[in-house]
C-alpha cells in the first residue's frame, strides 16, 4: 500500500485531474486569447504526466528495465492522450484537435527521453 501511494497514486490522481479539466466546458472564461498558450499548456501538462507515469512503471516490478518502462510509459500516454481528446470532443463548449495530441506527445516524449538519458548515465 505504501508503494502504491508513493509511486502509482500520483499518476492516477493526475490522470483524473486531466479528465476533470477535459470535462470543463470553457477553459478560458475571461476571453483573453494568448497565441500558443493552449499548446504550451498541453506540452507542460503531459510532460508532468510523463514523469508520474514513468515513476509508476519503473516501480511496478524490480525486474522492469529502463527501456521497457519508457516504452510502456509512452504507449500509455499515447492511448491516454487520444482517449482524452476524443472524450473532450463530446464535451459541450470544447473541441478536439490533433495538434493538442501532438503537443501532448511532444511534451511526453522529450521528458521520457530526458529521463531515459539521465538513468542511462547513472
N, CA, C and O atoms as CSV, one atom per row, in Angstrom:
chain,resi,resn,atom,element,x,y,z
A,1,UNK,N,N,0.830,-1.193,0.000
A,1,UNK,CA,C,0.000,0.000,0.000
A,1,UNK,C,C,0.873,1.255,0.000
A,1,UNK,O,O,0.547,2.256,-0.638
A,2,UNK,N,N,1.990,1.180,0.730
A,2,UNK,CA,C,2.896,2.326,0.801
A,2,UNK,C,C,3.466,2.654,-0.581
A,2,UNK,O,O,3.535,3.821,-0.968
A,3,UNK,N,N,3.876,1.612,-1.326
A,3,UNK,CA,C,4.398,1.815,-2.680
A,3,UNK,C,C,3.329,2.364,-3.616
A,3,UNK,O,O,3.612,3.217,-4.457
A,4,UNK,N,N,2.105,1.876,-3.468
A,4,UNK,CA,C,1.021,2.383,-4.306
A,4,UNK,C,C,0.837,3.880,-4.089
A,4,UNK,O,O,0.744,4.646,-5.048
A,5,UNK,N,N,0.786,4.291,-2.829
A,5,UNK,CA,C,0.583,5.705,-2.521
A,5,UNK,C,C,1.756,6.562,-2.983
A,5,UNK,O,O,1.568,7.705,-3.399
A,6,UNK,N,N,2.948,6.018,-2.910
A,6,UNK,CA,C,4.142,6.788,-3.259
A,6,UNK,C,C,4.379,6.861,-4.770
A,6,UNK,O,O,4.743,7.920,-5.281
A,7,UNK,N,N,4.180,5.765,-5.485
A,7,UNK,CA,C,4.564,5.712,-6.889
A,7,UNK,C,C,3.402,5.689,-7.886
A,7,UNK,O,O,3.521,6.250,-8.975
A,8,UNK,N,N,2.310,5.068,-7.541
A,8,UNK,CA,C,1.238,4.874,-8.510
A,8,UNK,C,C,0.079,5.857,-8.334
A,8,UNK,O,O,-0.499,6.303,-9.325
A,9,UNK,N,N,-0.267,6.198,-7.102
A,9,UNK,CA,C,-1.382,7.111,-6.847
A,9,UNK,C,C,-1.173,8.492,-7.483
A,9,UNK,O,O,-2.132,9.051,-8.017
A,10,UNK,N,N,0.039,9.067,-7.450
A,10,UNK,CA,C,0.197,10.385,-8.097
A,10,UNK,C,C,-0.152,10.360,-9.592
A,10,UNK,O,O,-0.791,11.288,-10.087
A,11,UNK,N,N,0.254,9.323,-10.305
A,11,UNK,CA,C,-0.079,9.214,-11.736
A,11,UNK,C,C,-1.585,9.054,-11.921
A,11,UNK,O,O,-2.171,9.657,-12.820
A,12,UNK,N,N,-2.203,8.248,-11.076
A,12,UNK,CA,C,-3.643,8.035,-11.152
A,12,UNK,C,C,-4.407,9.328,-10.865
A,12,UNK,O,O,-5.336,9.673,-11.597
A,13,UNK,N,N,-4.026,10.038,-9.816
A,13,UNK,CA,C,-4.708,11.289,-9.471
A,13,UNK,C,C,-4.502,12.358,-10.542
A,13,UNK,O,O,-5.415,13.132,-10.831
A,14,UNK,N,N,-3.312,12.402,-11.127
A,14,UNK,CA,C,-3.050,13.375,-12.188
A,14,UNK,C,C,-3.888,13.046,-13.427
A,14,UNK,O,O,-4.397,13.954,-14.085
A,15,UNK,N,N,-4.034,11.762,-13.747
A,15,UNK,CA,C,-4.886,11.359,-14.875
A,15,UNK,C,C,-6.330,11.791,-14.625
A,15,UNK,O,O,-7.005,12.272,-15.536
A,16,UNK,N,N,-6.793,11.620,-13.407
A,16,UNK,CA,C,-8.149,12.053,-13.053
A,16,UNK,C,C,-8.266,13.563,-13.191
A,16,UNK,O,O,-9.279,14.057,-13.687
A,17,UNK,N,N,-7.251,14.305,-12.762
A,17,UNK,CA,C,-7.255,15.762,-12.900
A,17,UNK,C,C,-7.334,16.168,-14.373
A,17,UNK,O,O,-8.077,17.088,-14.717
A,18,UNK,N,N,-6.586,15.502,-15.237
A,18,UNK,CA,C,-6.648,15.788,-16.673
A,18,UNK,C,C,-8.071,15.579,-17.188
A,18,UNK,O,O,-8.584,16.403,-17.946
A,19,UNK,N,N,-8.707,14.487,-16.782
A,19,UNK,CA,C,-10.071,14.207,-17.231
A,19,UNK,C,C,-11.075,15.218,-16.680
A,19,UNK,O,O,-12.033,15.582,-17.362
A,20,UNK,N,N,-10.855,15.667,-15.455
A,20,UNK,CA,C,-11.727,16.699,-14.884
A,20,UNK,C,C,-11.593,17.990,-15.682
A,20,UNK,O,O,-12.593,18.630,-16.009
A,21,UNK,N,N,-10.360,18.371,-15.995
A,21,UNK,CA,C,-10.146,19.583,-16.794
A,21,UNK,C,C,-10.747,19.439,-18.189
A,21,UNK,O,O,-11.269,20.406,-18.745
A,22,UNK,N,N,-10.676,18.244,-18.751
A,22,UNK,CA,C,-11.270,17.999,-20.062
A,22,UNK,C,C,-12.789,18.074,-20.026
A,22,UNK,O,O,-13.427,18.299,-21.055
A,23,UNK,N,N,-13.365,17.888,-18.854
A,23,UNK,CA,C,-14.817,17.937,-18.696
A,23,UNK,C,C,-15.346,19.354,-18.525
A,23,UNK,O,O,-16.555,19.582,-18.566
A,24,UNK,N,N,-14.443,20.297,-18.335
A,24,UNK,CA,C,-14.829,21.691,-18.130
A,24,UNK,C,C,-15.227,22.304,-19.466
A,24,UNK,O,O,-14.487,22.220,-20.445
A,25,UNK,N,N,-16.404,22.920,-19.494
A,25,UNK,CA,C,-16.927,23.454,-20.753
A,25,UNK,C,C,-16.046,24.540,-21.352
A,25,UNK,O,O,-15.708,24.485,-22.534
A,26,UNK,N,N,-15.682,25.507,-20.558
A,26,UNK,CA,C,-14.862,26.609,-21.075
A,26,UNK,C,C,-13.623,26.734,-20.213
A,26,UNK,O,O,-13.711,26.974,-19.009
A,27,UNK,N,N,-12.470,26.570,-20.836
A,27,UNK,CA,C,-11.216,26.659,-20.091
A,27,UNK,C,C,-10.701,28.089,-19.986
A,27,UNK,O,O,-9.820,28.361,-19.171
A,28,UNK,N,N,-11.223,29.000,-20.783
A,28,UNK,CA,C,-10.753,30.383,-20.791
A,28,UNK,C,C,-11.942,31.327,-20.634
A,28,UNK,O,O,-12.359,31.957,-21.606
A,29,UNK,N,N,-12.496,31.434,-19.415
A,29,UNK,CA,C,-13.708,32.227,-19.237
A,29,UNK,C,C,-13.499,33.721,-19.436
A,29,UNK,O,O,-14.462,34.431,-19.725
A,30,UNK,N,N,-12.271,34.226,-19.291
A,30,UNK,CA,C,-12.031,35.664,-19.423
A,30,UNK,C,C,-12.072,36.118,-20.867
A,30,UNK,O,O,-12.236,37.309,-21.132
A,31,UNK,N,N,-11.923,35.188,-21.816
A,31,UNK,CA,C,-11.918,35.545,-23.222
A,31,UNK,C,C,-10.558,36.041,-23.698
A,31,UNK,O,O,-10.400,36.358,-24.877
A,32,UNK,N,N,-9.588,36.112,-22.820
A,32,UNK,CA,C,-8.250,36.555,-23.171
A,32,UNK,C,C,-7.546,35.450,-23.942
A,32,UNK,O,O,-7.332,34.360,-23.413
A,33,UNK,N,N,-7.191,35.722,-25.169
A,33,UNK,CA,C,-6.527,34.738,-26.016
A,33,UNK,C,C,-5.058,35.103,-26.162
A,33,UNK,O,O,-4.729,36.186,-26.647
A,34,UNK,N,N,-4.194,34.221,-25.753
A,34,UNK,CA,C,-2.760,34.392,-25.947
A,34,UNK,C,C,-2.337,33.315,-26.927
A,34,UNK,O,O,-2.502,32.122,-26.672
A,35,UNK,N,N,-1.787,33.753,-28.055
A,35,UNK,CA,C,-1.408,32.828,-29.125
A,35,UNK,C,C,-0.446,31.759,-28.612
A,35,UNK,O,O,0.601,32.081,-28.052
A,36,UNK,N,N,-0.797,30.502,-28.801
A,36,UNK,CA,C,0.077,29.388,-28.449
A,36,UNK,C,C,-0.001,28.937,-27.004
A,36,UNK,O,O,0.594,27.919,-26.652
A,37,UNK,N,N,-0.713,29.660,-26.161
A,37,UNK,CA,C,-0.790,29.299,-24.736
A,37,UNK,C,C,-1.409,27.919,-24.546
A,37,UNK,O,O,-0.983,27.155,-23.680
A,38,UNK,N,N,-2.405,27.605,-25.350
A,38,UNK,CA,C,-3.062,26.293,-25.268
A,38,UNK,C,C,-2.068,25.173,-25.544
A,38,UNK,O,O,-2.060,24.157,-24.849
A,39,UNK,N,N,-1.237,25.359,-26.553
A,39,UNK,CA,C,-0.262,24.310,-26.911
A,39,UNK,C,C,0.826,24.184,-25.848
A,39,UNK,O,O,1.276,23.076,-25.558
A,40,UNK,N,N,1.250,25.290,-25.271
A,40,UNK,CA,C,2.228,25.251,-24.177
A,40,UNK,C,C,1.633,24.518,-22.979
A,40,UNK,O,O,2.317,23.736,-22.319
A,41,UNK,N,N,0.355,24.777,-22.702
A,41,UNK,CA,C,-0.316,24.102,-21.586
A,41,UNK,C,C,-0.366,22.592,-21.825
A,41,UNK,O,O,-0.105,21.809,-20.912
A,42,UNK,N,N,-0.700,22.187,-23.042
A,42,UNK,CA,C,-0.726,20.753,-23.371
A,42,UNK,C,C,0.658,20.138,-23.199
A,42,UNK,O,O,0.792,19.062,-22.616
A,43,UNK,N,N,1.676,20.809,-23.697
A,43,UNK,CA,C,3.052,20.338,-23.604
A,43,UNK,C,C,3.455,20.131,-22.140
A,43,UNK,O,O,3.967,19.072,-21.777
A,44,UNK,N,N,3.223,21.140,-21.308
A,44,UNK,CA,C,3.615,21.064,-19.892
A,44,UNK,C,C,2.769,20.063,-19.105
A,44,UNK,O,O,3.287,19.327,-18.265
A,45,UNK,N,N,1.474,20.042,-19.381
A,45,UNK,CA,C,0.567,19.121,-18.696
A,45,UNK,C,C,1.015,17.672,-18.896
A,45,UNK,O,O,1.047,16.889,-17.947
A,46,UNK,N,N,1.356,17.329,-20.121
A,46,UNK,CA,C,1.749,15.955,-20.408
A,46,UNK,C,C,3.210,15.671,-20.088
A,46,UNK,O,O,3.583,14.511,-19.914
A,47,UNK,N,N,4.040,16.696,-20.009
A,47,UNK,CA,C,5.417,16.492,-19.544
A,47,UNK,C,C,5.391,16.058,-18.084
A,47,UNK,O,O,6.101,15.131,-17.693
A,48,UNK,N,N,4.576,16.726,-17.284
A,48,UNK,CA,C,4.418,16.353,-15.872
A,48,UNK,C,C,3.817,14.952,-15.765
A,48,UNK,O,O,4.267,14.132,-14.965
A,49,UNK,N,N,2.805,14.693,-16.573
A,49,UNK,CA,C,2.159,13.385,-16.573
A,49,UNK,C,C,3.165,12.291,-16.922
A,49,UNK,O,O,3.139,11.214,-16.326
A,50,UNK,N,N,4.045,12.556,-17.874
A,50,UNK,CA,C,5.047,11.565,-18.282
A,50,UNK,C,C,5.973,11.203,-17.128
A,50,UNK,O,O,6.323,10.034,-16.963
A,51,UNK,N,N,6.372,12.178,-16.334
A,51,UNK,CA,C,7.230,11.906,-15.172
A,51,UNK,C,C,6.510,10.969,-14.211
A,51,UNK,O,O,7.092,9.996,-13.731
A,52,UNK,N,N,5.248,11.264,-13.933
A,52,UNK,CA,C,4.480,10.463,-12.978
A,52,UNK,C,C,4.214,9.051,-13.498
A,52,UNK,O,O,4.305,8.079,-12.748
A,53,UNK,N,N,3.888,8.947,-14.772
A,53,UNK,CA,C,3.628,7.627,-15.368
A,53,UNK,C,C,4.921,6.805,-15.399
A,53,UNK,O,O,4.907,5.613,-15.089
A,54,UNK,N,N,6.024,7.433,-15.770
A,54,UNK,CA,C,7.320,6.750,-15.787
A,54,UNK,C,C,7.682,6.225,-14.396
A,54,UNK,O,O,8.107,5.078,-14.258
A,55,UNK,N,N,7.515,7.059,-13.364
A,55,UNK,CA,C,7.785,6.616,-11.982
A,55,UNK,C,C,6.939,5.407,-11.627
A,55,UNK,O,O,7.409,4.463,-10.991
A,56,UNK,N,N,5.686,5.451,-12.046
A,56,UNK,CA,C,4.790,4.340,-11.750
A,56,UNK,C,C,5.262,3.055,-12.427
A,56,UNK,O,O,5.349,2.009,-11.784
A,57,UNK,N,N,5.564,3.131,-13.716
A,57,UNK,CA,C,6.021,1.934,-14.429
A,57,UNK,C,C,7.368,1.433,-13.914
A,57,UNK,O,O,7.587,0.223,-13.853
A,58,UNK,N,N,8.266,2.331,-13.544
A,58,UNK,CA,C,9.571,1.914,-13.026
A,58,UNK,C,C,9.441,1.128,-11.724
A,58,UNK,O,O,10.312,0.328,-11.384
A,59,UNK,N,N,8.348,1.362,-11.001
A,59,UNK,CA,C,8.169,0.705,-9.704
A,59,UNK,C,C,7.101,-0.384,-9.722
A,59,UNK,O,O,6.627,-0.806,-8.667
A,60,UNK,N,N,6.722,-0.837,-10.909
A,60,UNK,CA,C,5.784,-1.965,-10.984
A,60,UNK,C,C,6.440,-3.258,-10.519
A,60,UNK,O,O,5.813,-4.106,-9.884
A,61,UNK,N,N,7.719,-3.382,-10.853
A,61,UNK,CA,C,8.461,-4.594,-10.509
A,61,UNK,C,C,9.936,-4.241,-10.420
A,61,UNK,O,O,10.404,-3.318,-11.086
A,62,UNK,N,N,10.663,-4.977,-9.595
A,62,UNK,CA,C,12.104,-4.739,-9.501
A,62,UNK,C,C,12.823,-5.237,-10.750
A,62,UNK,O,O,13.992,-4.917,-10.967
A,63,UNK,N,N,12.128,-6.015,-11.563
A,63,UNK,CA,C,12.739,-6.595,-12.759
A,63,UNK,C,C,12.466,-5.789,-14.033
A,63,UNK,O,O,12.955,-6.157,-15.101
A,64,UNK,N,N,11.704,-4.711,-13.944
A,64,UNK,CA,C,11.384,-3.945,-15.148
A,64,UNK,C,C,12.614,-3.155,-15.593
A,64,UNK,O,O,13.289,-2.517,-14.785
A,65,UNK,N,N,12.885,-3.212,-16.880
A,65,UNK,CA,C,14.045,-2.499,-17.415
A,65,UNK,C,C,13.681,-1.039,-17.698
A,65,UNK,O,O,12.512,-0.682,-17.844
A,66,UNK,N,N,14.704,-0.230,-17.769
A,66,UNK,CA,C,14.526,1.182,-18.097
A,66,UNK,C,C,13.853,1.329,-19.460
A,66,UNK,O,O,12.921,2.116,-19.619
A,67,UNK,N,N,14.329,0.572,-20.432
A,67,UNK,CA,C,13.779,0.644,-21.790
A,67,UNK,C,C,12.294,0.279,-21.801
A,67,UNK,O,O,11.491,0.965,-22.434
A,68,UNK,N,N,11.931,-0.789,-21.109
A,68,UNK,CA,C,10.535,-1.211,-21.066
A,68,UNK,C,C,9.666,-0.174,-20.354
A,68,UNK,O,O,8.545,0.094,-20.787
A,69,UNK,N,N,10.166,0.404,-19.281
A,69,UNK,CA,C,9.404,1.434,-18.562
A,69,UNK,C,C,9.147,2.651,-19.448
A,69,UNK,O,O,8.055,3.219,-19.420
A,70,UNK,N,N,10.142,3.050,-20.230
A,70,UNK,CA,C,9.982,4.194,-21.140
A,70,UNK,C,C,8.969,3.852,-22.223
A,70,UNK,O,O,8.083,4.655,-22.518
A,71,UNK,N,N,9.089,2.674,-22.815
A,71,UNK,CA,C,8.167,2.265,-23.886
A,71,UNK,C,C,6.736,2.160,-23.358
A,71,UNK,O,O,5.807,2.680,-23.977
A,72,UNK,N,N,6.557,1.500,-22.234
A,72,UNK,CA,C,5.212,1.371,-21.651
A,72,UNK,C,C,4.625,2.740,-21.301
A,72,UNK,O,O,3.440,2.993,-21.518
A,73,UNK,N,N,5.459,3.604,-20.763
A,73,UNK,CA,C,5.002,4.950,-20.419
A,73,UNK,C,C,4.513,5.686,-21.655
A,73,UNK,O,O,3.435,6.280,-21.647
A,74,UNK,N,N,5.306,5.644,-22.716
A,74,UNK,CA,C,4.938,6.384,-23.922
A,74,UNK,C,C,3.695,5.788,-24.583
A,74,UNK,O,O,2.824,6.532,-25.033
A,75,UNK,N,N,3.601,4.481,-24.646
A,75,UNK,CA,C,2.411,3.844,-25.225
A,75,UNK,C,C,1.175,4.201,-24.405
A,75,UNK,O,O,0.130,4.530,-24.966
A,76,UNK,N,N,1.292,4.138,-23.086
A,76,UNK,CA,C,0.164,4.500,-22.226
A,76,UNK,C,C,-0.255,5.944,-22.467
A,76,UNK,O,O,-1.446,6.236,-22.578
A,77,UNK,N,N,0.718,6.847,-22.548
A,77,UNK,CA,C,0.413,8.265,-22.728
A,77,UNK,C,C,-0.206,8.513,-24.112
A,77,UNK,O,O,-1.117,9.332,-24.238
A,78,UNK,N,N,0.269,7.825,-25.135
A,78,UNK,CA,C,-0.336,7.958,-26.466
A,78,UNK,C,C,-1.818,7.586,-26.394
A,78,UNK,O,O,-2.675,8.336,-26.863
A,79,UNK,N,N,-2.112,6.439,-25.813
A,79,UNK,CA,C,-3.502,5.976,-25.711
A,79,UNK,C,C,-4.341,6.924,-24.855
A,79,UNK,O,O,-5.490,7.218,-25.186
A,80,UNK,N,N,-3.759,7.397,-23.756
A,80,UNK,CA,C,-4.492,8.304,-22.866
A,80,UNK,C,C,-4.774,9.634,-23.566
A,80,UNK,O,O,-5.881,10.161,-23.456
A,81,UNK,N,N,-3.793,10.183,-24.281
A,81,UNK,CA,C,-3.971,11.465,-24.969
A,81,UNK,C,C,-5.056,11.351,-26.042
A,81,UNK,O,O,-5.890,12.246,-26.180
A,82,UNK,N,N,-5.046,10.267,-26.792
A,82,UNK,CA,C,-6.073,10.063,-27.820
A,82,UNK,C,C,-7.450,9.922,-27.180
A,82,UNK,O,O,-8.421,10.515,-27.650
A,83,UNK,N,N,-7.535,9.136,-26.107
A,83,UNK,CA,C,-8.815,8.957,-25.406
A,83,UNK,C,C,-9.295,10.279,-24.807
A,83,UNK,O,O,-10.486,10.586,-24.859
A,84,UNK,N,N,-8.387,11.051,-24.246
A,84,UNK,CA,C,-8.734,12.338,-23.641
A,84,UNK,C,C,-9.275,13.309,-24.690
A,84,UNK,O,O,-10.301,13.950,-24.463
A,85,UNK,N,N,-8.609,13.423,-25.816
A,85,UNK,CA,C,-9.078,14.326,-26.873
A,85,UNK,C,C,-10.395,13.846,-27.469
A,85,UNK,O,O,-11.255,14.659,-27.809
A,86,UNK,N,N,-10.558,12.550,-27.596
A,86,UNK,CA,C,-11.826,12.010,-28.093
A,86,UNK,C,C,-12.951,12.342,-27.117
A,86,UNK,O,O,-14.020,12.797,-27.524
A,87,UNK,N,N,-12.706,12.111,-25.832
A,87,UNK,CA,C,-13.696,12.444,-24.800
A,87,UNK,C,C,-14.038,13.929,-24.850
A,87,UNK,O,O,-15.205,14.315,-24.777
A,88,UNK,N,N,-13.008,14.749,-24.973
A,88,UNK,CA,C,-13.194,16.198,-24.979
A,88,UNK,C,C,-14.076,16.648,-26.142
A,88,UNK,O,O,-14.780,17.652,-26.032
A,89,UNK,N,N,-14.044,15.926,-27.235
A,89,UNK,CA,C,-14.861,16.304,-28.404
A,89,UNK,C,C,-16.355,16.174,-28.124
A,89,UNK,O,O,-17.171,16.746,-28.847
A,90,UNK,N,N,-16.721,15.432,-27.089
A,90,UNK,CA,C,-18.124,15.263,-26.718
A,90,UNK,C,C,-18.573,16.231,-25.626
A,90,UNK,O,O,-19.757,16.276,-25.291
A,91,UNK,N,N,-17.648,16.999,-25.072
A,91,UNK,CA,C,-17.977,17.948,-24.010
A,91,UNK,C,C,-18.457,19.251,-24.651
A,91,UNK,O,O,-17.746,19.840,-25.464
A,92,UNK,N,N,-19.672,19.706,-24.284
A,92,UNK,CA,C,-20.179,20.959,-24.852
A,92,UNK,C,C,-19.214,22.123,-24.555
A,92,UNK,O,O,-18.731,22.277,-23.434
A,93,UNK,N,N,-18.953,22.923,-25.575
A,93,UNK,CA,C,-18.065,24.069,-25.418
A,93,UNK,C,C,-16.589,23.742,-25.604
A,93,UNK,O,O,-15.743,24.633,-25.533
A,94,UNK,N,N,-16.276,22.481,-25.839
A,94,UNK,CA,C,-14.877,22.063,-26.055
A,94,UNK,C,C,-14.747,21.483,-27.451
A,94,UNK,O,O,-15.724,21.032,-28.048
A,95,UNK,N,N,-13.542,21.504,-27.953
A,95,UNK,CA,C,-13.293,20.853,-29.232
A,95,UNK,C,C,-12.050,19.985,-29.110
A,95,UNK,O,O,-11.313,20.064,-28.127
A,96,UNK,N,N,-11.838,19.180,-30.093
A,96,UNK,CA,C,-10.719,18.253,-30.100
A,96,UNK,C,C,-9.813,18.611,-31.264
A,96,UNK,O,O,-10.278,19.043,-32.319
A,97,UNK,N,N,-8.507,18.425,-31.061
A,97,UNK,CA,C,-7.566,18.789,-32.111
A,97,UNK,C,C,-6.402,17.801,-32.147
A,97,UNK,O,O,-5.879,17.397,-31.108
A,98,UNK,N,N,-6.017,17.429,-33.338
A,98,UNK,CA,C,-4.845,16.568,-33.499
A,98,UNK,C,C,-3.599,17.308,-33.016
A,98,UNK,O,O,-2.647,16.683,-32.548
A,99,UNK,N,N,-3.602,18.632,-33.129
A,99,UNK,CA,C,-2.458,19.417,-32.677
A,99,UNK,C,C,-2.304,19.361,-31.159
A,99,UNK,O,O,-1.185,19.406,-30.648
A,100,UNK,N,N,-3.409,19.263,-30.442
A,100,UNK,CA,C,-3.336,19.088,-28.991
A,100,UNK,C,C,-2.652,17.765,-28.658
A,100,UNK,O,O,-1.810,17.700,-27.763
A,101,UNK,N,N,-3.018,16.720,-29.380
A,101,UNK,CA,C,-2.392,15.412,-29.163
A,101,UNK,C,C,-0.899,15.478,-29.489
A,101,UNK,O,O,-0.076,14.914,-28.769
A,102,UNK,N,N,-0.561,16.162,-30.567
A,102,UNK,CA,C,0.848,16.281,-30.944
A,102,UNK,C,C,1.647,16.970,-29.838
A,102,UNK,O,O,2.743,16.519,-29.502
A,103,UNK,N,N,1.121,18.047,-29.269
A,103,UNK,CA,C,1.839,18.738,-28.194
A,103,UNK,C,C,1.855,17.923,-26.900
A,103,UNK,O,O,2.820,17.987,-26.139
A,104,UNK,N,N,0.790,17.160,-26.649
A,104,UNK,CA,C,0.790,16.229,-25.512
A,104,UNK,C,C,1.950,15.246,-25.647
A,104,UNK,O,O,2.719,15.024,-24.711
A,105,UNK,N,N,2.050,14.669,-26.833
A,105,UNK,CA,C,3.069,13.641,-27.076
A,105,UNK,C,C,4.469,14.227,-27.162
A,105,UNK,O,O,5.438,13.579,-26.766
A,106,UNK,N,N,4.584,15.430,-27.668
A,106,UNK,CA,C,5.892,16.077,-27.731
A,106,UNK,C,C,6.431,16.339,-26.329
A,106,UNK,O,O,7.597,16.061,-26.047
A,107,UNK,N,N,5.586,16.873,-25.453
A,107,UNK,CA,C,5.997,17.095,-24.063
A,107,UNK,C,C,6.373,15.797,-23.376
A,107,UNK,O,O,7.365,15.735,-22.650
A,108,UNK,N,N,5.585,14.767,-23.604
A,108,UNK,CA,C,5.848,13.453,-23.010
A,108,UNK,C,C,7.138,12.851,-23.533
A,108,UNK,O,O,7.969,12.372,-22.761
A,109,UNK,N,N,7.300,12.878,-24.845
A,109,UNK,CA,C,8.477,12.273,-25.459
A,109,UNK,C,C,9.769,12.937,-24.978
A,109,UNK,O,O,10.733,12.251,-24.641
A,110,UNK,N,N,9.787,14.262,-24.949
A,110,UNK,CA,C,11.007,14.955,-24.532
A,110,UNK,C,C,11.372,14.643,-23.086
A,110,UNK,O,O,12.545,14.447,-22.768
A,111,UNK,N,N,10.383,14.597,-22.220
A,111,UNK,CA,C,10.652,14.270,-20.815
A,111,UNK,C,C,11.091,12.816,-20.676
A,111,UNK,O,O,12.039,12.522,-19.947
A,112,UNK,N,N,10.415,11.911,-21.365
A,112,UNK,CA,C,10.798,10.491,-21.284
A,112,UNK,C,C,12.200,10.268,-21.841
A,112,UNK,O,O,12.952,9.451,-21.309
A,113,UNK,N,N,12.559,10.981,-22.903
A,113,UNK,CA,C,13.915,10.885,-23.437
A,113,UNK,C,C,14.926,11.394,-22.415
A,113,UNK,O,O,15.970,10.778,-22.204
A,114,UNK,N,N,14.608,12.520,-21.785
A,114,UNK,CA,C,15.484,13.070,-20.748
A,114,UNK,C,C,15.636,12.089,-19.588
A,114,UNK,O,O,16.749,11.865,-19.114
A,115,UNK,N,N,14.531,11.501,-19.125
A,115,UNK,CA,C,14.584,10.540,-18.023
A,115,UNK,C,C,15.389,9.301,-18.408
A,115,UNK,O,O,16.184,8.803,-17.612
A,116,UNK,N,N,15.182,8.808,-19.626
A,116,UNK,CA,C,15.947,7.658,-20.115
A,116,UNK,C,C,17.439,7.989,-20.141
A,116,UNK,O,O,18.261,7.206,-19.665
A,117,UNK,N,N,17.781,9.137,-20.693
A,117,UNK,CA,C,19.176,9.553,-20.803
A,117,UNK,C,C,19.809,9.714,-19.415
A,117,UNK,O,O,20.939,9.284,-19.185
A,118,UNK,N,N,19.075,10.330,-18.505
A,118,UNK,CA,C,19.583,10.545,-17.140
A,118,UNK,C,C,19.821,9.214,-16.422
A,118,UNK,O,O,20.853,9.027,-15.777
A,119,UNK,N,N,18.867,8.295,-16.538
A,119,UNK,CA,C,19.031,6.982,-15.896
A,119,UNK,C,C,20.131,6.157,-16.549
A,119,UNK,O,O,20.814,5.385,-15.878
A,120,UNK,N,N,20.300,6.320,-17.845
A,120,UNK,CA,C,21.338,5.595,-18.575
A,120,UNK,C,C,22.736,6.027,-18.111
A,120,UNK,O,O,23.655,5.211,-18.050
A,121,UNK,N,N,22.881,7.289,-17.792
A,121,UNK,CA,C,24.190,7.829,-17.379
A,121,UNK,C,C,24.581,7.431,-15.972
A,121,UNK,O,O,25.756,7.499,-15.611
A,122,UNK,N,N,23.600,7.012,-15.164
A,122,UNK,CA,C,23.896,6.643,-13.772
A,122,UNK,C,C,24.641,5.346,-13.679
A,122,UNK,O,O,24.964,4.897,-12.579
